[in-house]
Amino acid sequence: MNNYPTLHELAELVIQVSGRVPALKSGRVGHTTKLDGSFVTAIDKQMQEELLEILMQRWPGFGAIGEEMEHSDQITVTKANSERGYWVIDPLDGTTNFISGFLFYGVSVALVVAGCPILAVVYDPVRDEVFSAESGRGAYLNGQRMTTVSEPAIENCIANVDYKRLVGDLSAQLVRCPPYRSQRNLGASVLEWCWLAAGRFQLYLHGGQKLWDFAAGYLILMEAGGDATSLSGKPLDCGNLRKRSVVAAVTPALLVQWKSWIEVNSKVSKNLQY
């Protein structure tokens, strides 16, 4: 039987490792470009190495993957550890923000067992905010329980929308006749989930996230009382590395309204990503 960490232990570990990297508070560092065109810094790699090493030392019963690992290694780990569990690490999400001095980025760690996240910590080093959740036991911001905000009418909502990953007519319709009051795109998925859970905006739409982008934030949102699916209506299974689209809201009822509008205003439903 595996020895699970407490949520406090996991949060303290993420804070401690992040605290060893003073540049996380300010950004603007050098970078290189990966084969997929995205940016990476030495800090991404340093954070991943330290988190992987400590997690594997303290809780050796689980596998572990990080965003900066080779894809073939990620597949091997997830397949070999599907039932007993594996850590999912995004050592620095929002790297483009980070290197530009746009202070919105975060560190994410989740424990996934049998395809479901059961522990999650997302740390914002700039604001010193720790978002965390444990399956069935609630979501927390700096140790204080988060609960669903009062449900606004959809026309009064703020939405976080990533336009560049959406397909077909949906982007155009969102520009022409949005159902919400205002729109943002903040550029760091792991924090966007948490800000949604905290009610800082109320609707979320993203055309394609990888496992490390959503594993922790999805649990935090659900435990705070929100809800999310893929655009095609399927649950966000964390049991493999397939990229997912995301549609989410601060309450289940608001998600129904949001998804209904998307379905009516999209002519590409047969092509919607998983």
Secondary structure, DSSP 8 states (H G I E B T S, - for coil): ------HHHHHHHHHHHHHT-GGGGT-----EE-TTS-EE-HHHHHHHHHHHHHHHHH-TTSEEEETTS-HHHHHHHHHHTTTT-EEEEEEEE-HHHHHHT----EEEEEEEETTEEEEEEEEETTTTEEEEEETTS-EEETTEEE-------GGG-EEEEEGGG--TTHHHHHHHS-SSSEEE--S-HHHHHHHHHTTSSSEEEEEEE-HHHHHHHHHHHHHHT-EEE-TTS-----SS---EEEEEESSHHHHHHHHHHHHHT-S-GGG---
